[in-house]
Amino acid sequence: MKKVAYSKAATKTLTRMQPAQARRIRDRIMAYAAGEPVDVKRLAGSEFQRIRVGDYRVIVDDDGTVVLVLKVGARGDVYK
């Protein structure tokens, strides 16, 4: 299992979300870190990946040993 680290922006967004939604996002991130199959895609023109969790997207940087969660947000806003 890979280690998971959260950026300051991702932590702030998760703390402001409804607890059930934040838990669902954290569970999906942990599943990705454990190697379980999740809906993940590489972002065009970038080395980052996105994980789809319902209407939310999680932007991550996976270097093989650590999964750095950069951004968490709604589907339309997270890519800006």
trRosetta pair geometry for C-beta under 8 A, 3 or more apart (Angstrom, degrees):
i j d omega theta_ij theta_ji phi_ij phi_ji
1 33 5.8 53 -171 135 83 90
1 34 4.9 -19 -114 -107 100 64
1 35 7.3 -115 -100 -7 58 95
2 33 4.4 -122 62 -158 91 83
2 34 7.8 -128 25 -60 74 28
2 62 7.4 13 168 -145 172 95
2 64 7.6 -169 -111 141 124 27
2 65 6.0 168 -136 -178 91 26
2 66 6.3 171 177 -100 101 18
2 67 5.1 92 115 -20 131 97
3 33 7.4 -113 79 -159 6 132
3 65 6.7 17 22 148 97 72
3 66 4.8 -27 71 -112 99 75
3 67 7.1 -173 89 24 46 71
4 29 6.0 97 -139 144 143 113
4 30 6.7 -74 -31 -92 155 64
4 33 5.1 -75 -61 -75 106 156
4 66 7.5 156 -92 -163 19 66
4 67 5.0 -21 -108 67 69 102
4 69 6.8 28 -174 -21 94 107
5 66 5.8 8 2 -178 113 114
5 67 7.3 167 26 83 66 50
5 68 5.1 -20 71 -110 100 69
5 69 7.0 -165 92 19 46 76
6 10 4.6 -131 -167 89 91 119
6 11 4.7 110 128 -60 128 89
6 14 7.4 -59 -153 10 148 141
6 68 7.9 160 -92 -161 17 56
6 69 4.7 -17 -113 60 66 114
7 10 4.7 93 53 8 80 103
7 11 7.0 -146 91 -5 41 88
7 68 6.8 65 -47 173 90 94
7 69 6.4 -133 7 94 80 63
7 70 5.2 43 -8 -134 140 41
7 71 7.2 -16 51 -57 135 50
8 11 5.8 -56 -148 37 30 112
8 12 6.3 32 154 -21 64 108
9 12 5.7 -55 -148 36 30 113
9 13 6.4 29 155 -18 64 106
9 70 7.4 12 65 166 116 53
9 71 6.0 -18 108 -104 124 70
10 13 5.8 -55 -148 37 31 110
10 14 6.3 28 156 -17 66 109
10 58 7.8 64 -135 -146 121 89
10 69 4.5 151 -178 122 170 102
10 70 6.3 140 -47 118 123 14
10 71 5.9 -136 -77 -103 90 17
10 72 4.9 92 -140 -6 80 100
11 14 5.9 -58 -146 39 29 109
11 15 6.3 26 158 -18 65 108
12 15 6.1 -58 -147 35 27 108
12 16 6.6 17 157 -12 62 112
13 16 6.1 -68 -152 40 29 106
13 17 6.7 37 152 -35 65 104
13 71 7.6 65 1 -165 155 56
13 72 4.6 -179 96 71 138 100
13 73 6.3 -85 -148 -74 153 73
14 17 5.7 -47 -150 17 35 117
14 22 4.7 107 -168 -140 80 111
14 25 6.7 -139 -115 80 103 135
14 26 7.1 82 -150 -58 138 101
14 72 5.9 54 -58 57 85 158
15 22 7.5 78 -79 -120 22 154
17 21 4.9 -109 164 85 121 112
17 22 4.3 147 79 -59 120 97
17 25 7.5 48 79 10 169 137
17 72 8.0 -68 -38 126 138 130
18 21 4.6 75 65 13 92 108
18 22 6.8 -171 82 -9 43 89
19 22 5.7 -58 -142 40 30 110
19 23 6.1 32 160 -21 66 107
20 23 5.8 -54 -148 35 29 112
20 24 6.5 32 152 -22 62 106
21 24 5.6 -52 -149 33 33 114
21 25 6.5 32 153 -17 65 104
21 56 7.3 118 179 -25 110 147
22 25 5.8 -54 -150 36 33 110
22 26 6.3 31 153 -17 66 107
23 26 5.7 -55 -145 39 31 110
23 27 6.2 36 154 -23 65 106
24 27 5.8 -52 -148 34 28 114
24 28 6.6 27 153 -18 62 105
24 53 6.2 144 128 -180 98 122
24 54 7.3 26 130 -6 141 125
25 28 5.8 -56 -151 35 32 110
25 29 6.5 32 151 -19 65 105
25 53 5.0 132 -106 106 71 170
25 56 6.1 -53 -92 100 119 148
25 58 6.3 142 -164 -65 105 128
25 72 6.2 68 178 -146 153 133
26 29 5.6 -53 -148 36 34 112
26 30 6.3 33 154 -17 66 106
27 30 5.8 -56 -148 39 30 110
27 31 6.4 35 151 -22 64 104
28 31 5.5 -49 -147 33 33 115
28 32 6.6 37 152 -20 63 102
28 38 5.8 116 -169 -135 89 140
28 51 6.0 156 137 151 116 131
28 53 4.8 -163 23 -94 165 117
28 58 7.3 162 96 9 118 145
29 32 5.7 -53 -154 34 33 113
29 33 6.4 31 150 -17 65 107
29 51 6.7 154 -90 64 65 164
29 58 6.3 -116 -80 157 102 166
29 60 7.4 155 -131 -80 97 137
29 67 7.0 171 -176 121 92 139
29 69 6.1 -14 -134 -80 144 130
30 33 5.5 -52 -145 38 35 113
30 34 6.2 32 154 -18 66 108
31 34 5.7 -58 -146 40 30 109
31 36 4.2 -64 -177 60 88 128
31 38 5.5 120 103 -59 113 121
32 35 7.9 61 176 -57 29 16
32 36 7.0 -80 -72 58 26 78
32 38 4.8 -63 -78 26 89 143
32 40 6.4 107 -124 -64 123 136
32 51 5.8 -80 -60 -103 152 142
32 60 7.4 155 119 20 154 172
32 67 6.6 128 108 -131 109 162
33 67 5.0 -119 -93 10 97 143
38 51 5.8 6 129 -146 131 107
38 52 7.9 177 158 50 90 69
39 51 6.7 113 81 -162 67 58
39 52 4.1 -44 101 48 124 109
40 49 5.4 22 -178 166 103 126
40 50 7.0 170 -149 83 59 43
40 51 5.2 -23 -97 -98 84 71
40 52 7.6 -155 -77 7 36 77
41 49 6.5 166 84 -157 33 81
41 50 5.7 -13 60 55 84 89
41 52 7.7 40 4 -27 102 105
42 46 7.7 -174 172 79 78 75
42 47 7.9 -47 -156 -157 104 29
42 48 7.7 142 -154 93 62 37
42 49 5.3 -52 -99 -101 50 81
43 46 4.2 -8 91 57 112 118
43 48 5.1 7 23 79 126 85
43 49 6.5 -166 -12 -107 82 24
43 50 5.8 88 -64 -22 97 101
43 59 7.4 11 -43 -131 142 99
43 79 7.8 169 -136 -126 127 100
47 61 7.0 47 108 -132 96 91
48 59 5.4 18 162 -175 137 95
48 60 6.6 154 -165 76 88 35
48 61 5.4 -58 -109 -82 83 74
48 70 6.7 -52 -131 17 138 146
49 59 7.5 155 82 -154 39 52
49 60 5.4 -26 68 66 89 88
49 61 7.7 149 21 -93 78 28
49 62 6.1 -7 19 5 129 111
50 57 5.1 -15 -169 -171 118 109
50 58 6.6 142 -160 71 61 47
50 59 5.6 -30 -99 -96 77 60
50 60 7.4 148 -103 18 26 77
50 78 7.7 119 -130 114 121 133
51 57 7.1 146 70 -161 48 56
51 58 4.3 -17 55 60 100 106
51 60 6.2 35 -13 -3 108 123
52 56 7.9 141 -162 84 46 52
52 57 6.2 -26 -104 -106 56 74
53 56 4.8 -24 75 72 94 99
53 57 7.4 169 28 -91 77 24
53 58 6.3 45 -1 -14 117 109
55 74 6.3 -13 140 -146 96 76
55 75 5.3 -86 -176 -25 66 114
56 72 6.6 12 177 -176 120 83
56 73 6.7 180 -149 102 83 20
56 74 6.2 -64 -105 -104 64 36
56 75 6.8 -114 -99 -51 17 68
56 78 7.7 94 -168 -43 62 143
57 72 7.7 -179 90 -146 47 45
57 73 6.5 -18 58 67 82 66
57 74 7.7 27 17 132 85 17
57 75 5.7 101 -21 -110 107 51
57 78 4.5 -158 71 57 111 156
57 79 7.5 8 84 -47 155 84
58 69 6.1 -43 -176 -143 109 102
58 71 7.3 172 -154 89 43 55
58 72 5.2 -5 -109 -105 78 79
58 78 7.9 -83 -78 -159 19 156
59 69 7.6 111 78 -165 53 56
59 70 4.7 -55 101 65 100 107
59 71 4.2 21 38 50 117 96
59 72 7.7 -142 22 -65 72 39
59 78 6.2 177 -28 164 109 113
60 67 5.5 -11 -171 -174 128 93
60 68 6.5 147 -161 76 69 49
60 69 5.5 -35 -102 -102 86 53
60 70 6.5 174 -103 7 27 87
61 67 7.6 154 76 -160 47 46
61 68 4.4 -12 58 60 98 106
61 70 6.0 73 -14 -39 99 117
62 66 7.9 -171 -141 92 46 44
62 67 5.2 -9 -103 -110 81 78
62 68 7.8 -163 -72 25 36 68
63 66 5.8 9 47 53 105 80
63 68 7.6 36 -6 -2 102 106
69 72 6.8 12 169 -49 115 100
71 78 5.5 147 130 -159 119 93
72 78 7.2 -61 171 -115 16 125
73 77 4.9 -100 153 89 130 100
73 78 3.5 167 64 -80 108 90
74 77 4.8 55 61 24 93 107
74 78 6.5 -177 64 -30 39 93
75 78 6.9 -53 -137 14 12 109
76 79 7.7 -74 -176 25 30 100
77 80 6.0 -53 -166 15 50 116
